[in-house]
Amino acid sequence: MAEPAAAASTRKLYGYELSSNSVRIAALLNEKGLDYELVVVDDTKSPEFLAINPLGQVPAFQDGDDILFESRAISRYIAAKYRSTGTDLLPATPSAKLEVWLEVESHHFYPAVADLVYELRVRPRLPGGAPPDPAVVDALARKVADVLDIYDAHLAAGNRYLAGDAFTLADVNHMAQLFAMSRTPRAGELVAARPHVQAWWDEISARPAWKKTVAALPLPPA
Amino acid sequence: SSPVKVFGHATSTNVARVLLCLEEVGAEYELVPVDFLAGEHNTPEHVQRNPFGKIPAFQDGDLVLFESRAIARYILRKYRTPGSPDLLGENGGAEEAAMVDVWTEVEAQQYHPAISPVVFECIIFPVMRGAKTDQKVVDESLERLRLVLGTYEERLSKSRYLAGDSFSFADLNHFPFTFYFMATPYAALLDEYPRVKAWWEDLMARPSVKRVCANMPTKFCF
Protein backbone atom coordinates (compact mmCIF):
# COMPACT_ATOMS: atom_id res chain seq x y z
CA MET A 1 0.00 0.00 0.00
CA ALA A 2 2.92 2.40 0.66
CA GLU A 3 3.69 4.63 -2.28
CA PRO A 4 7.29 5.67 -2.65
CA ALA A 5 7.27 9.44 -2.94
CA ALA A 6 10.01 11.77 -4.08
CA ALA A 7 9.17 14.12 -1.21
CA ALA A 8 7.17 13.45 1.94
CA SER A 9 3.49 13.57 1.13
CA THR A 10 1.11 15.97 2.87
CA ARG A 11 -1.35 13.09 2.85
CA LYS A 12 -1.13 10.48 5.61
CA LEU A 13 -3.27 7.36 5.83
CA TYR A 14 -3.37 5.99 9.37
CA GLY A 15 -4.21 2.31 9.20
CA TYR A 16 -2.76 -1.07 8.42
CA GLU A 17 -2.82 -3.39 5.44
CA LEU A 18 -5.16 -5.98 6.89
CA SER A 19 -7.83 -3.41 7.76
CA SER A 20 -10.29 -3.56 4.86
CA ASN A 21 -11.42 -0.03 5.59
CA SER A 22 -7.81 1.12 5.28
CA VAL A 23 -7.61 -0.76 1.95
CA ARG A 24 -10.78 1.09 0.90
CA ILE A 25 -8.85 4.35 1.13
CA ALA A 26 -5.62 3.00 -0.38
CA ALA A 27 -7.63 1.73 -3.38
CA LEU A 28 -9.20 5.15 -3.84
CA LEU A 29 -5.89 7.02 -3.53
CA ASN A 30 -4.40 4.67 -6.14
CA GLU A 31 -7.33 5.25 -8.53
CA LYS A 32 -6.65 8.95 -8.28
CA GLY A 33 -2.86 8.51 -8.54
CA LEU A 34 -2.39 10.39 -5.27
CA ASP A 35 0.74 9.80 -3.23
CA TYR A 36 0.46 9.31 0.50
CA GLU A 37 2.36 8.06 3.50
CA LEU A 38 1.01 4.99 5.26
CA VAL A 39 1.32 5.40 9.01
CA VAL A 40 0.88 1.95 10.52
CA VAL A 41 -1.15 2.13 13.72
CA ASP A 42 -0.28 -0.61 16.21
CA ASP A 43 -2.43 0.61 19.09
CA THR A 44 -5.66 2.36 18.12
CA LYS A 45 -6.32 3.24 21.76
CA SER A 46 -3.00 4.97 22.39
CA PRO A 47 -3.23 8.62 23.46
CA GLU A 48 -1.34 9.56 20.30
CA PHE A 49 -3.86 7.90 18.04
CA LEU A 50 -6.91 9.00 20.05
CA ALA A 51 -5.72 12.55 19.43
CA ILE A 52 -6.12 11.78 15.72
CA ASN A 53 -9.37 9.80 15.98
CA PRO A 54 -11.14 9.98 19.34
CA LEU A 55 -13.28 7.03 18.29
CA GLY A 56 -10.09 4.92 18.29
CA GLN A 57 -10.51 3.22 14.92
CA VAL A 58 -8.60 3.03 11.66
CA PRO A 59 -8.47 4.43 9.12
CA ALA A 60 -7.88 8.08 9.78
CA PHE A 61 -6.63 10.47 7.12
CA GLN A 62 -4.62 13.62 7.36
CA ASP A 63 -4.49 16.06 4.44
CA GLY A 64 -2.36 19.04 5.36
CA ASP A 65 -4.05 20.41 8.46
CA ASP A 66 -7.30 18.52 8.02
CA ILE A 67 -7.83 15.28 9.91
CA LEU A 68 -10.71 13.00 9.03
CA PHE A 69 -11.95 9.64 10.24
CA GLU A 70 -14.70 7.16 9.24
CA SER A 71 -13.61 5.53 5.97
CA ARG A 72 -16.76 6.40 4.02
CA ALA A 73 -16.43 10.08 4.97
CA ILE A 74 -12.73 10.01 4.02
CA SER A 75 -13.61 8.44 0.67
CA ARG A 76 -16.26 11.07 -0.08
CA TYR A 77 -13.74 13.81 0.78
CA ILE A 78 -10.99 12.42 -1.46
CA ALA A 79 -13.38 11.86 -4.36
CA ALA A 80 -14.70 15.44 -4.11
CA LYS A 81 -11.55 17.38 -3.29
CA TYR A 82 -9.41 15.60 -5.88
CA ARG A 83 -12.06 15.05 -8.51
CA SER A 84 -9.89 16.49 -11.29
CA THR A 85 -6.91 14.27 -10.35
CA GLY A 86 -6.79 10.78 -11.83
CA THR A 87 -10.10 9.02 -12.40
CA ASP A 88 -13.10 11.22 -11.60
CA LEU A 89 -15.24 8.96 -9.42
CA LEU A 90 -18.16 11.37 -9.12
CA PRO A 91 -20.71 12.22 -11.81
CA ALA A 92 -20.85 15.75 -13.22
CA THR A 93 -23.99 16.53 -11.20
CA PRO A 94 -25.01 14.83 -7.95
CA SER A 95 -26.53 11.44 -8.62
CA ALA A 96 -29.25 10.05 -6.40
CA LYS A 97 -28.43 6.55 -7.67
CA LEU A 98 -24.83 6.94 -6.53
CA GLU A 99 -26.02 8.03 -3.08
CA VAL A 100 -28.34 5.02 -2.84
CA TRP A 101 -25.56 2.52 -3.61
CA LEU A 102 -23.10 4.24 -1.28
CA GLU A 103 -25.64 3.64 1.48
CA VAL A 104 -26.43 0.10 0.33
CA GLU A 105 -22.69 -0.71 0.70
CA SER A 106 -22.69 0.78 4.17
CA HIS A 107 -25.87 -0.76 5.60
CA HIS A 108 -26.41 -4.01 3.67
CA PHE A 109 -23.32 -5.20 1.78
CA TYR A 110 -20.59 -4.42 4.29
CA PRO A 111 -22.30 -5.80 7.43
CA ALA A 112 -23.16 -9.10 5.69
CA VAL A 113 -19.85 -9.63 3.89
CA ALA A 114 -17.62 -8.42 6.73
CA ASP A 115 -19.34 -10.77 9.18
CA LEU A 116 -18.81 -13.74 6.83
CA VAL A 117 -15.17 -12.85 6.15
CA TYR A 118 -14.62 -12.39 9.88
CA GLU A 119 -15.96 -15.86 10.71
CA LEU A 120 -14.06 -17.56 7.86
CA ARG A 121 -10.78 -15.69 7.88
CA VAL A 122 -10.27 -13.31 10.78
CA ARG A 123 -11.62 -14.93 13.94
CA PRO A 124 -9.85 -18.28 13.36
CA ARG A 125 -6.52 -16.43 13.05
CA LEU A 126 -6.88 -14.50 16.30
CA PRO A 127 -4.96 -15.80 19.31
CA GLY A 128 -6.92 -18.79 20.61
CA GLY A 129 -9.29 -18.63 17.64
CA ALA A 130 -11.26 -21.78 16.85
CA PRO A 131 -12.00 -22.93 13.27
CA PRO A 132 -15.05 -21.43 11.54
CA ASP A 133 -18.37 -22.70 12.91
CA PRO A 134 -20.21 -24.32 9.94
CA ALA A 135 -23.69 -23.39 11.18
CA VAL A 136 -22.63 -19.78 11.73
CA VAL A 137 -20.93 -19.67 8.31
CA ASP A 138 -24.05 -21.05 6.59
CA ALA A 139 -26.31 -18.49 8.24
CA LEU A 140 -23.95 -15.63 7.36
CA ALA A 141 -23.55 -16.90 3.78
CA ARG A 142 -27.35 -16.90 3.38
CA LYS A 143 -27.46 -13.23 4.37
CA VAL A 144 -24.73 -12.43 1.83
CA ALA A 145 -26.61 -14.43 -0.82
CA ASP A 146 -29.78 -12.40 -0.24
CA VAL A 147 -27.88 -9.13 -0.57
CA LEU A 148 -25.99 -10.26 -3.68
CA ASP A 149 -29.26 -11.32 -5.33
CA ILE A 150 -30.28 -7.68 -5.16
CA TYR A 151 -26.94 -6.57 -6.59
CA ASP A 152 -27.25 -9.09 -9.43
CA ALA A 153 -30.72 -7.85 -10.33
CA HIS A 154 -29.55 -4.23 -10.19
CA LEU A 155 -26.53 -4.85 -12.42
CA ALA A 156 -28.71 -6.86 -14.80
CA ALA A 157 -31.11 -3.93 -15.18
CA GLY A 158 -28.88 -1.96 -17.53
CA ASN A 159 -26.30 -0.91 -14.94
CA ARG A 160 -22.77 -1.69 -16.02
CA TYR A 161 -21.56 -0.28 -12.72
CA LEU A 162 -23.54 0.42 -9.55
CA ALA A 163 -24.39 4.04 -10.38
CA GLY A 164 -24.99 3.37 -14.08
CA ASP A 165 -22.60 3.63 -17.03
CA ALA A 166 -19.57 4.95 -15.22
CA PHE A 167 -17.20 3.52 -12.60
CA THR A 168 -17.71 5.60 -9.47
CA LEU A 169 -16.96 5.88 -5.78
CA ALA A 170 -19.79 3.41 -5.15
CA ASP A 171 -17.87 0.65 -6.95
CA VAL A 172 -14.55 1.50 -5.25
CA ASN A 173 -16.19 1.31 -1.83
CA HIS A 174 -17.00 -2.36 -2.40
CA MET A 175 -13.66 -3.61 -3.59
CA ALA A 176 -11.76 -4.35 -0.39
CA GLN A 177 -14.51 -6.58 1.04
CA LEU A 178 -15.34 -8.17 -2.32
CA PHE A 179 -11.68 -9.07 -2.64
CA ALA A 180 -11.61 -10.56 0.85
CA MET A 181 -14.70 -12.63 0.11
CA SER A 182 -13.36 -13.72 -3.29
CA ARG A 183 -10.54 -15.48 -1.43
CA THR A 184 -12.87 -17.57 0.75
CA PRO A 185 -14.30 -21.01 -0.08
CA ARG A 186 -17.79 -19.50 -0.37
CA ALA A 187 -16.87 -17.23 -3.29
CA GLY A 188 -18.10 -19.72 -5.87
CA GLU A 189 -21.61 -20.14 -4.56
CA LEU A 190 -21.94 -16.46 -3.68
CA VAL A 191 -20.21 -14.49 -6.41
CA ALA A 192 -19.65 -16.85 -9.37
CA ALA A 193 -23.24 -18.09 -9.11
CA ARG A 194 -24.44 -14.54 -9.78
CA PRO A 195 -23.20 -13.77 -13.32
CA HIS A 196 -23.72 -10.00 -13.24
CA VAL A 197 -21.97 -9.65 -9.90
CA GLN A 198 -19.12 -11.85 -11.17
CA ALA A 199 -18.80 -9.84 -14.41
CA TRP A 200 -18.80 -6.59 -12.48
CA TRP A 201 -16.13 -7.86 -10.09
CA ASP A 202 -14.04 -9.23 -12.99
CA GLU A 203 -14.13 -5.85 -14.67
CA ILE A 204 -13.39 -3.62 -11.69
CA SER A 205 -10.72 -5.90 -10.24
CA ALA A 206 -8.87 -5.79 -13.57
CA ARG A 207 -8.27 -2.07 -13.20
CA PRO A 208 -4.54 -1.28 -12.99
CA ALA A 209 -4.99 0.84 -9.84
CA TRP A 210 -6.65 -2.09 -8.08
CA LYS A 211 -3.92 -4.49 -9.13
CA LYS A 212 -1.40 -2.05 -7.67
CA THR A 213 -3.36 -1.95 -4.40
CA VAL A 214 -3.46 -5.75 -4.15
CA ALA A 215 0.23 -6.11 -5.04
CA ALA A 216 1.13 -4.11 -1.94
CA LEU A 217 -1.00 -6.16 0.47
CA PRO A 218 0.68 -8.75 2.71
CA LEU A 219 -1.86 -11.46 1.94
CA PRO A 220 -2.31 -14.37 4.32
CA PRO A 221 -2.69 -17.74 2.57
CA ALA A 222 -6.08 -18.08 0.85
CA SER B 1 -45.20 20.08 -9.27
CA SER B 2 -46.88 17.44 -7.16
CA PRO B 3 -45.71 16.64 -3.64
CA VAL B 4 -43.06 13.99 -3.24
CA LYS B 5 -44.13 10.67 -1.73
CA VAL B 6 -42.61 9.00 1.28
CA PHE B 7 -43.63 5.37 1.75
CA GLY B 8 -43.73 4.29 5.38
CA HIS B 9 -45.14 5.53 8.65
CA ALA B 10 -44.24 8.57 10.72
CA THR B 11 -43.25 6.54 13.79
CA SER B 12 -40.43 4.78 11.91
CA THR B 13 -36.95 6.10 12.74
CA ASN B 14 -35.71 6.01 9.17
CA VAL B 15 -38.89 7.57 7.83
CA ALA B 16 -38.57 10.32 10.46
CA ARG B 17 -35.05 11.05 9.16
CA VAL B 18 -36.50 11.76 5.70
CA LEU B 19 -39.47 13.75 7.03
CA LEU B 20 -37.11 15.94 9.05
CA CYS B 21 -35.21 16.89 5.89
CA LEU B 22 -38.45 17.65 4.05
CA GLU B 23 -39.55 19.87 6.93
CA GLU B 24 -36.15 21.61 7.05
CA VAL B 25 -36.39 22.63 3.39
CA GLY B 26 -40.14 23.22 3.52
CA ALA B 27 -40.96 20.81 0.69
CA GLU B 28 -44.47 19.45 0.29
CA TYR B 29 -44.84 15.73 0.78
CA GLU B 30 -47.36 12.96 1.05
CA LEU B 31 -46.87 10.10 3.50
CA VAL B 32 -48.09 6.83 2.01
CA PRO B 33 -48.56 4.10 4.64
CA VAL B 34 -46.98 0.65 4.23
CA ASP B 35 -48.81 -1.96 6.27
CA PHE B 36 -46.13 -4.15 7.85
CA LEU B 37 -48.57 -6.34 9.74
CA ALA B 38 -50.27 -7.19 6.43
CA GLY B 39 -46.86 -7.90 4.84
CA GLU B 40 -47.14 -4.98 2.46
CA HIS B 41 -43.36 -4.39 2.62
CA ASN B 42 -42.89 -7.74 0.87
CA THR B 43 -45.33 -7.12 -1.98
CA PRO B 44 -43.95 -6.77 -5.50
CA GLU B 45 -45.15 -3.15 -5.55
CA HIS B 46 -43.08 -2.19 -2.54
CA VAL B 47 -40.05 -4.33 -3.38
CA GLN B 48 -39.95 -2.56 -6.73
CA ARG B 49 -39.42 0.67 -4.79
CA ASN B 50 -37.13 -0.80 -2.13
CA PRO B 51 -35.54 -4.13 -3.06
CA PHE B 52 -34.64 -4.74 0.59
CA GLY B 53 -38.34 -4.58 1.50
CA LYS B 54 -37.77 -1.82 4.04
CA ILE B 55 -39.11 1.65 4.72
CA PRO B 56 -38.77 4.37 3.69
CA ALA B 57 -39.07 4.35 -0.04
CA PHE B 58 -39.41 7.66 -1.86
CA GLN B 59 -40.81 8.91 -5.11
CA ASP B 60 -40.32 12.24 -6.86
CA GLY B 61 -41.98 12.12 -10.26
CA ASP B 62 -40.33 9.21 -12.08
CA LEU B 63 -37.46 8.94 -9.62
CA VAL B 64 -37.78 6.21 -7.00
CA LEU B 65 -35.20 5.97 -4.20
CA PHE B 66 -34.51 3.95 -1.07
CA GLU B 67 -31.99 4.19 1.84
CA SER B 68 -33.04 7.04 4.13
CA ARG B 69 -29.69 8.87 4.12
CA ALA B 70 -29.56 8.79 0.30
CA ILE B 71 -33.12 10.08 0.12
CA ALA B 72 -32.23 12.76 2.67
CA ARG B 73 -29.22 14.00 0.69
CA TYR B 74 -31.33 14.12 -2.49
CA ILE B 75 -33.99 16.21 -0.75
CA LEU B 76 -31.48 18.58 0.84
CA ARG B 77 -29.82 19.21 -2.52
CA LYS B 78 -32.85 19.43 -4.77
CA TYR B 79 -35.28 21.28 -2.52
CA ARG B 80 -32.92 23.65 -0.80
CA THR B 81 -34.11 27.25 -0.98
CA PRO B 82 -32.14 30.42 -0.22
CA GLY B 83 -33.92 30.51 3.11
CA SER B 84 -33.06 26.98 4.23
CA PRO B 85 -29.74 26.15 5.90
CA ASP B 86 -26.84 24.46 4.04
CA LEU B 87 -27.17 21.26 6.04
CA LEU B 88 -24.72 19.26 3.89
CA GLY B 89 -22.07 21.99 4.06
CA GLU B 90 -21.59 21.70 0.32
CA ASN B 91 -21.42 25.44 -0.23
CA GLY B 92 -18.57 25.71 2.23
CA GLY B 93 -15.98 23.72 0.27
CA ALA B 94 -14.55 20.22 0.62
CA GLU B 95 -13.45 20.63 4.25
CA GLU B 96 -16.83 21.80 5.56
CA ALA B 97 -18.74 19.08 3.73
CA ALA B 98 -16.12 16.61 4.98
CA MET B 99 -16.87 17.43 8.63
CA VAL B 100 -20.58 16.91 8.00
CA ASP B 101 -19.80 13.57 6.35
CA VAL B 102 -17.44 12.50 9.18
CA TRP B 103 -20.04 13.07 11.92
CA THR B 104 -22.83 11.63 9.75
CA GLU B 105 -20.76 8.47 9.51
CA VAL B 106 -19.97 8.58 13.25
CA GLU B 107 -23.73 8.53 13.89
CA ALA B 108 -24.23 5.59 11.54
CA GLN B 109 -21.21 3.50 12.55
CA GLN B 110 -20.57 4.36 16.23
CA TYR B 111 -23.55 6.09 17.85
CA HIS B 112 -26.30 4.04 16.23
CA PRO B 113 -24.86 0.59 17.13
CA ALA B 114 -24.53 1.73 20.75
CA ILE B 115 -27.92 3.40 21.22
CA SER B 116 -30.24 1.38 18.98
CA PRO B 117 -30.13 -1.91 20.91
CA VAL B 118 -31.46 -0.05 23.97
CA VAL B 119 -34.38 1.25 21.89
CA PHE B 120 -34.99 -2.17 20.34
CA GLU B 121 -34.89 -4.00 23.68
CA CYS B 122 -36.91 -1.48 25.68
CA ILE B 123 -39.49 -0.39 23.10
CA ILE B 124 -39.49 -1.95 19.65
CA PHE B 125 -39.27 -5.66 20.50
CA PRO B 126 -41.76 -5.48 23.39
CA VAL B 127 -44.25 -3.48 21.31
CA MET B 128 -43.91 -5.43 18.08
CA ARG B 129 -43.27 -8.96 19.36
CA GLY B 130 -44.35 -8.90 22.99
CA ALA B 131 -40.72 -9.80 23.79
CA LYS B 132 -39.08 -9.30 27.17
CA THR B 133 -36.19 -6.84 27.44
CA ASP B 134 -32.78 -8.56 27.34
CA GLN B 135 -31.08 -6.64 30.14
CA LYS B 136 -27.63 -7.98 29.24
CA VAL B 137 -27.89 -6.43 25.77
CA VAL B 138 -29.11 -3.18 27.30
CA ASP B 139 -26.28 -3.07 29.84
CA GLU B 140 -23.58 -3.79 27.23
CA SER B 141 -25.05 -1.16 24.90
CA LEU B 142 -25.17 1.46 27.65
CA GLU B 143 -21.49 0.82 28.34
CA ARG B 144 -20.67 1.39 24.66
CA LEU B 145 -22.93 4.42 24.58
CA ARG B 146 -21.12 5.97 27.54
CA LEU B 147 -17.83 5.77 25.62
CA VAL B 148 -19.37 7.36 22.56
CA LEU B 149 -21.08 10.09 24.58
CA GLY B 150 -17.73 10.83 26.22
CA THR B 151 -16.23 11.59 22.82
CA TYR B 152 -19.28 13.67 21.90
CA GLU B 153 -18.97 15.69 25.11
CA GLU B 154 -15.34 16.38 24.24
CA ARG B 155 -16.22 17.27 20.65
CA LEU B 156 -18.99 19.64 21.71
CA SER B 157 -16.57 21.43 24.03
CA LYS B 158 -14.64 22.50 20.91
CA SER B 159 -17.46 22.93 18.45
CA ARG B 160 -20.98 24.33 18.78
CA TYR B 161 -22.44 21.52 16.69
CA LEU B 162 -20.91 18.21 15.70
CA ALA B 163 -19.57 19.26 12.29
CA GLY B 164 -18.66 22.81 13.27
CA ASP B 165 -20.32 26.10 14.10
CA SER B 166 -23.45 25.45 12.07
CA PHE B 167 -26.22 22.94 12.58
CA SER B 168 -25.95 20.21 9.94
CA PHE B 169 -27.19 16.92 8.54
CA ALA B 170 -24.83 15.22 11.02
CA ASP B 171 -26.73 16.59 14.03
CA LEU B 172 -30.08 15.89 12.39
CA ASN B 173 -29.28 12.20 11.86
CA HIS B 174 -29.10 11.68 15.62
CA PHE B 175 -32.73 12.63 16.15
CA PRO B 176 -34.74 9.48 15.42
CA PHE B 177 -33.10 6.94 17.71
CA THR B 178 -32.23 9.47 20.42
CA PHE B 179 -35.88 10.54 20.53
CA TYR B 180 -36.94 7.01 21.34
CA PHE B 181 -33.99 6.47 23.69
CA MET B 182 -35.34 9.38 25.74
CA ALA B 183 -38.56 7.40 26.12
CA THR B 184 -36.72 4.43 27.68
CA PRO B 185 -35.88 4.20 31.41
CA TYR B 186 -32.30 5.31 30.58
CA ALA B 187 -32.98 8.88 29.43
CA ALA B 188 -31.17 10.28 32.47
CA LEU B 189 -27.90 9.00 31.02
CA LEU B 190 -27.73 12.18 28.93
CA ASP B 191 -27.68 14.26 32.12
CA GLU B 192 -24.17 12.92 32.74
CA TYR B 193 -23.00 14.68 29.55
CA PRO B 194 -24.16 18.31 29.91
CA ARG B 195 -22.96 19.55 26.53
CA VAL B 196 -24.59 16.60 24.82
CA LYS B 197 -27.79 17.29 26.76
CA ALA B 198 -27.76 20.95 25.72
CA TRP B 199 -27.08 19.97 22.10
CA TRP B 200 -30.03 17.55 22.26
CA GLU B 201 -32.37 20.18 23.69
CA ASP B 202 -31.28 22.60 20.97
CA LEU B 203 -32.10 19.95 18.36
CA MET B 204 -35.52 19.27 19.94
CA ALA B 205 -36.34 22.98 19.80
CA ARG B 206 -36.05 23.15 16.01
CA PRO B 207 -39.43 23.73 14.32
CA SER B 208 -38.84 20.85 11.89
CA VAL B 209 -38.14 18.48 14.78
CA LYS B 210 -41.24 19.61 16.69
CA ARG B 211 -43.40 18.95 13.65
CA VAL B 212 -41.98 15.44 13.14
CA CYS B 213 -42.10 14.63 16.90
CA ALA B 214 -45.79 15.37 16.94
CA ASN B 215 -46.39 12.08 15.11
CA MET B 216 -44.00 9.95 17.18
CA PRO B 217 -45.21 8.40 20.43
CA THR B 218 -43.45 8.79 23.74
CA LYS B 219 -45.57 6.30 25.67
CA PHE B 220 -45.92 2.68 24.75
CA CYS B 221 -48.17 -0.18 25.75
CA PHE B 222 -46.71 -3.64 26.05
Chai-1 contact restraints between the chains, C-beta under 6 A:
chainA,res_idxA,chainB,res_idxB,connection_type,confidence,min_distance_angstrom,max_distance_angstrom,comment,restraint_id
A,P54,B,T151,contact,1.0,0.0,6.0,A-B,restraint_1
A,L55,B,Q110,contact,1.0,0.0,6.0,A-B,restraint_2
A,D66,B,E95,contact,1.0,0.0,6.0,A-B,restraint_3
A,L68,B,A98,contact,1.0,0.0,6.0,A-B,restraint_4
A,L68,B,V102,contact,1.0,0.0,6.0,A-B,restraint_5
A,E70,B,V102,contact,1.0,0.0,6.0,A-B,restraint_6
A,E70,B,E105,contact,1.0,0.0,6.0,A-B,restraint_7
A,E70,B,V106,contact,1.0,0.0,6.0,A-B,restraint_8
A,R72,B,E105,contact,1.0,0.0,6.0,A-B,restraint_9
A,A73,B,D101,contact,1.0,0.0,6.0,A-B,restraint_10
A,A73,B,V102,contact,1.0,0.0,6.0,A-B,restraint_11
A,A73,B,E105,contact,1.0,0.0,6.0,A-B,restraint_12
A,R76,B,D101,contact,1.0,0.0,6.0,A-B,restraint_13
A,Y77,B,A98,contact,1.0,0.0,6.0,A-B,restraint_14
A,A80,B,A94,contact,1.0,0.0,6.0,A-B,restraint_15
A,K81,B,A94,contact,1.0,0.0,6.0,A-B,restraint_16
A,P94,B,R77,contact,1.0,0.0,6.0,A-B,restraint_17
A,A96,B,L65,contact,1.0,0.0,6.0,A-B,restraint_18
A,A96,B,Y74,contact,1.0,0.0,6.0,A-B,restraint_19
A,E99,B,A70,contact,1.0,0.0,6.0,A-B,restraint_20
A,E99,B,R73,contact,1.0,0.0,6.0,A-B,restraint_21
A,V100,B,L65,contact,1.0,0.0,6.0,A-B,restraint_22
A,V100,B,E67,contact,1.0,0.0,6.0,A-B,restraint_23
A,V100,B,A70,contact,1.0,0.0,6.0,A-B,restraint_24
A,E103,B,E67,contact,1.0,0.0,6.0,A-B,restraint_25
A,E103,B,R69,contact,1.0,0.0,6.0,A-B,restraint_26
A,E103,B,A70,contact,1.0,0.0,6.0,A-B,restraint_27
A,I150,B,P51,contact,1.0,0.0,6.0,A-B,restraint_28
